[in-house]
Amino acid sequence: MRYSQTLIPTLKETPAEAEVVSHRLMLRAGFIRKLSAGIYSYLPLGLAAIRKVENIVREEMNRAGAQEILMPMVQPADLWIETGRYEKYGPELLRFKDRHNRESCLGPTHEEVITDIARKELHSYRDLPINLYQIQTKFRDEIRPRFGLMRGREFVMKDAYSFDVSDEAATLSYQKMYEAYKRIFSRCGLQYRAVQADSGSIGGNFSHEFMVLAETGEDTIVVCKSCEYAANMEKAVVVVEKKEQTEPLAELEKIETPGKRKVTAVCDFLKIEPTQLVKTMVFKADGVPVAVLVRGDREVEDVKLKNLLGVAEVEMADDKEVFDATGVPTGYLGPVGIKIKVVADQEVANMQNFYVGGNEKNYHLKNVNLERDCVIDGMADLRQITTSDPCPECGGKLGLTEGIEVGHIFKLGTGYSESMNATFQDKDGKDKHLVMGCYGIGVTRIVAAAIEQNNDDNGIIFPLPIAPVSVVILNLGINDAVITDAAEKLYSEFLSAGVQVLIDDRDERPGFKFKDADLLGTPFRVTVGKGFAKTGLVEVKTRKDGKVEEMTPEKALSTLQEKIVAALR
Ligand SMILES: [Zn+2]
């Protein structure tokens, strides 16, 4: 690749529209250009990085026995009506009519189309298992597309779908994909974690998100420092050991707490710790008020509450709503004699003779005991995990980190095959529904996430396996025959060795070339400069650690070739 003949429109200024570092750097490095909101053109180097990711994904999917297909982007509405998703999917599904007035949509995902293929082509248990995948452009009409390739409307995705005879067989297909995904993200050179995406119900966990770790991630994840456990904050399991109730139950007492409404104020006034107090918080669960009990120093986790109550929406009630539902002013609510449904965090069961609001202005209750004094409608893990909680798998220490979701795998079961009547004949001659799994990877998102994870003030620092080119050669003497000959010779030798290389042969000042080389994030830079005629040495710089070494062109070729082979192995 010759810089002088390649479209690499780098920018000096940071584009005002870019909010995150990957977006900023991809625009500045001339990788992408915006066409309209959330829709981008991929220019030569941007596309080269995307192709690198695609190739790794393709190789690992094929290795896992999946077969590549390509499904249409335009889909008939009829299929979506069959599964009920034409209604449910909402405005993210871009709908339109063709010239014959047929309702159609642009595919945001392909469960309907693949299930249609399966019901027509898979008839017998002998056809199974099968896993079909595609690498294709998807369209989701996001309300607020932003962050460049991180949250675009049009993007490249790999989606795979497995079909099996039974749930056990589907588990094997799932595990194969889990392993393939680990290989894919490792081979891309990314720091990542496989995160449990549901709360680990009995019988194993069959939904994982693959998160690239980055300071600018969209999700907070909990990771174990000792084992592989990782989970989304809202899904992380809090383990509380059941404690024996050792203290004798003391007599319930009403105590005056004039004007003390907040946990800290009550604790200061009574000279107690927040761990001796139980907060009573009111949430609207699909509009219905429910009181939630947690220890004074804990926070309620909305998602866990939603799961326990089996509702779609939970929201904190405001002061007026609390008063309307309970007749108690904010700050004095408690579970003893409360008029609404009460659920408790599991930890409260371990507490004895604790403090709660007195359900009366300026009063609290002392020596409350859950079993003796309260009527509870449900108890579960309802609070946010903290770094002082133990790892639910190994008991080790937990840490918090940010992550960007780049892959998601899950078992679908028979939902789609039932609604679309996709069956096969089993060994026993009976017709059964196909058991499905689906597996996505955001290909364009991986490139953005890799940049979020690997950059500095000067630009991108590409992991070698997905860098558009591995080496950039700077010719700092375009009008000097000795320098140019050496640079060109090295360029053709790298090409012959099969190394992807860019030669900066532009008639530009050295400072300009150095800046652009850093910005593009090419892993290795070889500079043929003024000193070459005297010393016969070129300068080799590693983008990642900034290490600079002088060596002969022959040595540069062999050293880098070796390093590149090792990194791609
Ligand atoms: Zn652990």
Boltz pocket constraint, residues with backbone or C-beta under 6 A from the ligand:
constraints:
  - pocket:
      binder: B
      contacts: [[A, 224], [A, 225], [A, 226], [A, 227], [A, 228], [A, 229], [A, 391], [A, 392], [A, 393], [A, 394], [A, 395], [A, 396], [A, 397]]
      max_distance: 6.0
